[in-house]
Amino acid sequence: MKKLLSVVLSLVMIASCAGITAFADSDSDGTSYPYVFVHGMMGWGSYDGINDLAPYWGGTNGDMLEDLQAMGIECYAASVGKISSNWDRACELYAQLTGTVVDYGEAHSAAHGHARYGRSYEGNALMDTFGQTDENGELIKINLIGHSLGGPTVRLFTWLLENGSEEEQAASGDDVSDFFTGGKGDYVYSVTTMSAPHNGTPASNILYDELPTAYMLALMGNVLGTTALSSVWDFQLEQYGLTTVSSQGIKGKLSFSGIKSLVTSDDNCGYDLTIRGAAALNEMIDTVDGVYYFSYTGQQVSENSDGTYSPPITMFPLFTLLSYKIGHFDGEVYDGVEMTAEWRENDGIVPVISALYPFDEEYVYYEDISEDEIQTGVWNVMPVIENFSHVGYMGMDTSDFEYIYVNQIELINSL
C-alpha cells in the first residue's frame, strides 16, 4: 500500500509541475531507454547489502527504483567505490554494465600504485542490454543519473566511452580494455547530474587538505572490507589490497601502507572533489555530441542582511558547520580560486555555482529555451530547487523528492 501511495503521489506531482514536464506532450515519439543511477561519495547500490535495508535512492521513504519500475521505467542502481576516484569508479561502472572484470588501465594503475584488475562481474552484470540492439536492430542506449560525486563519474564515463584513452591504448597494446578504445559515445542517451560538484567544493579542500578525513575514511573502508561487514557496505578498494572478495579469491588485509598509498596518490574522491581536482577533470573531458546533458542543484541556506548565508537548524547535522563556513566565505583562496560572494549559496556541502555546469562547457538555462531548442552536447541547467538539501536527492531528510526524478524521466523520454 505504501508503494502504491508513493506512485500515486508521484503522478499527482507530475501534473502539478507543468513547467518541468511541458515536453511530455511533445509530438516526438519519445524514448524508453533504461536508467542507470550512480551514487555519490560513501553511497551504495544494488550490489550492497545495505541497499536492502535502506536504499540509497529513497532511504526511509522506501526504494525509489522499485517505485519507478512499478511505473514501467527500467532502472538500475550501480555500486561503485565509496571513496575511490572518478576514474576508478567509471571503470567499475563499465565492468558492471558489461559483466566483465574491472580493468583500471595499465597506465593509470602504474601511475597510482595499485593493481590493474579488480573484481569480476562475469555472470552478474547490472543489466543485460548494455551496448546491445533491440529486435529492430536499434541500439539500446542508457540514461545516466549521478548524484553528487556520481555526477563527475558519469561525465567521465560517457567521455571515455566516446574518446577512449590514448595513454591506455599505448600502455596496454592488444590487451587494452574496450572501455579505452572509444567510439561508443552513442551508448549513452542522456546524462543528468544531481547536485554534482562540477567545479569542486571547498568543503573537500577543508576536509581533504586541512583534516585527516581521507585517512579516517580509508581506514574505515579497510576495516569493513576485511570483515564480514563488507557484504553489507563494501568500499571496493581491492585494487589497493584493502578489501576482500572471498567469492573471487581476492584477499584484502589491514594495511596502513595501502591506506597511505590510496590517500597520497590522489587517486581518491577527496582529491577529485577539491577545486583543483575538479579543474583537472574539466580540462581533460568535455560533453559528448549526441548526448543530452541536464544538471540539477538545490540550496538550503538563508541569506542574511550582510549577504552571507546561514543553514537552517533542520540541515543534515554533518553538513551544518561546513555549510556555515561556505556561506560566510570572504575572499578565502582554495587552489588559486578566490571564494567570492557567489560561492556562498549552498545545499549544505556543494556551492550552487559549482553544481550548475562545468565552468568551461557550454550551457543554457532550461527555463529560457523552448521545446525545439533542447540540444545535445550542451548543459541544460534546470531551475535551482529552493530549500532543498544535498541529501534530499536521496530522500534522506524529505519525503517530497521523487517528483524530481519522475519529472526528469518524463522529460528525457519525451525527447
N, C-alpha and C positions, 0 to 999 in steps of 0.2 A: 504493500500500500504506500509506504514511504517513497519507493522508487517511482511509482505511478504519479504521486503528487508532485515529485520533482520534475518529471517530464511535462506534466500539465502546466506547472509554473513556468517552465522554460518557454513553452509555446505561447503562453499568455504574454510573456515579456517580449517575445519576438514581435507580436502585434503592437506592443506599446512603444517600440523603439524604431519607428519608421525611418528616422534619419540614418540609421546604420543598415537597415535591411531594405533600403529603397531599390536595390538591384534585384531583389528576389523576383520581381515581376518583369524582368528583362525579357526581350524577345529571344535571347540566346537559349540554345538547348541546354546549356549548363554542363556540369561535370559531376561525377560522384566518385572521385578518386579517394583512396584510403588516407587517413590522417595518422601521422606518427608524432607522438608527443615526447619531448625531450626535457627532462627535469633540470633544475639548477644545481648549484653547489650544495652538497650534503643531501641531495634528493635521492629518490628511488623510483623504480618502475616495476613492471610485471615480473621480472626475474628475481625480485627481492621479496623475502617472506614478510617484511614489514608492510608491504603494499596490501596484503590480505587483511591486516589489522587496521591500518589507517592509510588508505590510498593517497598518494601524493596529490593526485588530481581529484580533490574532493574532501579529503580529511574527514572530520567528524560529520560532514554532510552526506557521506556515502561516496560511492565510486562514480565519479562523473562520466568516465568512459563507458560504464555499464548503462548509464542513462542515455548517452549518445547512441550506443549500439541499439538500445530499445527504440530509438527514433530512426533506425535504419542506416546509421552512419558507421562505416567501417573504421575502427580506430585502434591504435596500439600504443602502449607505454614502454618506451625503451628504458634500459638500466645501464647507465654509463658511469665512469669513475666519479666518485663523490667529490674528490679534491684534485682530480687529475687536470692536466692541461686541455685546452680545446682540441689540440692535435690528437692527443691520445683518446679523448672522448669521441672524436669524429671517426677514428679508426675502429673503435669498439662498436659504434653505431653501424658502420658499414658491415662488419662481421655479423652482427645480429640480424641485419636485414637480408644478408646473402646466405646466412647459415654456414659460415666459414670460420677459420681460425683467425684471431685478431693478429694483424700484421701492422706494427707501428712504423715500419720502414727501416731499412738498413742504415741510411744516413742519419735519420732522426734519432734512432736508438743509440747509435755510436756517439753522437754528439751529446746526448744526455745521460749516458752511462747506465742504460737499462736494457733488458732483454728485448730482442726484436719481436718475438711472438708471445702472445698471451693465451687466453683460454679459447676453447673451441665451442662454436655454436652449431657444429655439424649435427643435423638431426633435431635441432632445437632453435630454428630460425624464428625471429619475431613475427614474420609474415611469409607467405608462400609465393607472392606475386611480384616482388621487387625486381624490376628490370625485365619482367615478362610481358607478353602480349595477350590480349583477350581473344575471344573466338573470332573477332573480326580482323585480327592482326594488328590492332591498335595497342600502342604501348600503355601499360598500366602505370601511370605516374603516381607520385605520392605528394601529399601536402605535409609540410613540416611545421610544427608549432613548438617553439622553445621558450621556456620561462627562465628569466634571469640569465645565469651562465649558459643555459640551454640556447639562448639567442645567438651568441657568437659561435657556439658549437655548430648549430645548423647552418649558419652562414658559411663557415669554413668547410663543412661537409659538402655543401652544394657547390662551392667554388672548386674543391678538389675533384668532385665528380666531373666537372666540365673541363678543368685545366690540367688536372693531374699534377705531378711533381717531377720536373726535370732532374732535380737532385736525386730523388729516389730511383728514378729510371737509370741514372748513371751509376749509382752505387750498387744496385741490385741486378742490373743486366736482364737476362732472361727470367730471373727469379722475382721480378717486380710484381707487387700486388696489382690486381686490376683496378684497385682504388686509385692508384697513382698514374694510370695510363691516360686518363682524361677521356673526353668525348662522350660523357654520359650526363651532361647537364640537363638533358631533356627528361631524365628520370624524375625530376622534381617539377611539380606544377606551381607550388607556391611556398613561400617562407613567411611565417608570422612570428614575431617576437613579442613577448610579454614582459615589460619592464626589464629589458636587456641592457646591460651597461655597455653599449656600443663604443663609448669613448672612455670606458673605465669608470671607476668610482673611487673618490678619495678615501672612502671607508676602507678599501683594500690597502691603500697606501699606509693608512694608520695601522691596520691590523697586521699587515704583512711586513712592513718595514720597521715599525716602531715597537711592535709587541711580538712575543714568541708564539703567536697564534698558529702559524703554519706547522711548527714543530709539535704543538699540542694536538692538532688535528691529525697529523701524520702518525703520531704515537697511538692515538685513538683508533685510527684505521688499522694499524699494525696489530694492536691487541685484539680488536674484533675479528680481524682477518685470520688470526691463527687459533681461534677458538670456535666452538660450536655456534657462537653468535653470528658468524659470517653467513649462516643460512637465513638469518633474519635481516641483517643490514650489512651488505658487502661493499667495502670501499673499492674493490677491484684494483689492487695495487700489486698484482703478481709480477708485473714487469720489473718491479723493484725488489722482488723477493719478500714482500711484506704480507701477502695473503695466500691462503691455501685453497686449492680447488681439488679436494680429495678425489672426486669422481674422475678427474682427468690426470691424476698423478702429479699435480703441481703442489709443491710443498713450500709453504712460507714459514718464516721464523721471526722471533723478536729480534730486530736488527737496528741498532742505533746508527750504524754506518749506512744502512739502506734508507733510514729516515733522513739522515743528513744529505744523502745523495739526491733524494726526492726534492727536498726543500731548496738546496743550494744550486741545483741545476736549472732552476726557474722553469722546470717542466711541470708546472702545477697551476692550479686555478688562482692561487694567491697572487702570483706574478701576472697572470693573464688578465686579472681584474683591476690591476693598477692602471693609472693613466698611461704609463709608458708601455705596459703590456698590451693594452688595447690599441695604442697607436701603432705598435709593431704589427699587429694583426691587420689593422686597417690599411697599412702601407702594402701589405702582402696581397690582400684579396680585394675583390670588387663584387658588385652584383653580377648575376649571370643573365644575359639576354634570353628572353623567353620564359623567365621565371617571375611570377608576381611576388612582390615584397610588401609586407604590411608591418607596422610597428604600433604597439600599444604601450601606454605608460599611465601611471596614476600618481596622485600626490595626496599626502595625508598630513600636511602641516598647515598651520595658520599664520598669516602674515601679521607681524607686529607693526606698531606705528613707526618704528625706525627702519623698516624694510627688511628686518631679519625674519626668520620663520621658526616656529616652535612646534614640537609634536604634541598631540593630544595625550591625555592620560590613558587612553584606551589603546595606544600603539603597542605592538608586539614588544614586550619588555626588553628583549635582547637588542632592539634597534634604537631605543629611546635616546641614549646618550650620543650615539653616532649621528642620529637624525638632528639632534640639537646642535651638535658641533658643525655639521654641514650647513644647517640653517643659519648659523651665525658666522660663516666664513667672512673674512675681511682682508682679502689680499694674500692669504697663505699661498705658498707655491709648492706644488707637487709635480715632480718630474718636469719642471720647467714651465708648467701651466699655472697661471695665477687664478686662484679661486675667487673670482669676482662675484658680484651680487647675483648674476644669472645662474650660478651654480647652487644657490641656496635651496630653492624649492625641491623637495624630495619626497619619496614614498616610504622613507624610513632608512633606506640604505643606498638607493640609487638616485642621483640628481635627475630631475625631469629632463634637463638639457642633454644628458647622456643617453637617455632611453629613446629619444625621438628618432634619431637617424645617425649613422656614422658621419662625422663631420666632412669627410672627403667624398661622399657619394651623393648622387642626385636624388632629390626628394620633391614631393608635392604634399600639400595638406589635403587630406581626403575631403574635408568639408568645402574646399574651394574648387572642386572639379565636378564634372558631370559624368554620367554613366559611360559615355564613349571616350572619356579621357583617361580611364584607368589603363596604365601601360605596364609592360613588363620591364624588368631591369631598373626600375625606379622605385624608391621607397614611398609608399602611400602611408602618410603619417596620420593615424586616427586621432580623434579628439581626446585630450587628456581627461582621464576619469577622476573626478573630484572626490576627495575624502575616501580614497581607496589605497590600501597599503600594499607593500611589496609581496606579502604572503597572502593577500586577498585573492590572487590568481589561483591559489591552491585551496581556497575555501577555508583557510585556517582561522581567520577571525571574522568571517562573514558567511551568511548563508545565501547572500544575494550576489552570486558571481557567475553561475552557469550561463546566464544570458549572454555574457560577453563572448563565450566560445560558440554558443548556438548561433548568435548573430553573425559572427565571423565566418563560420562554416556555411551558413546560408549565403553570405556574400560571395565566398570563393566558389561555391557550387553554381552560382548564377552566372559566373563569368563565361 
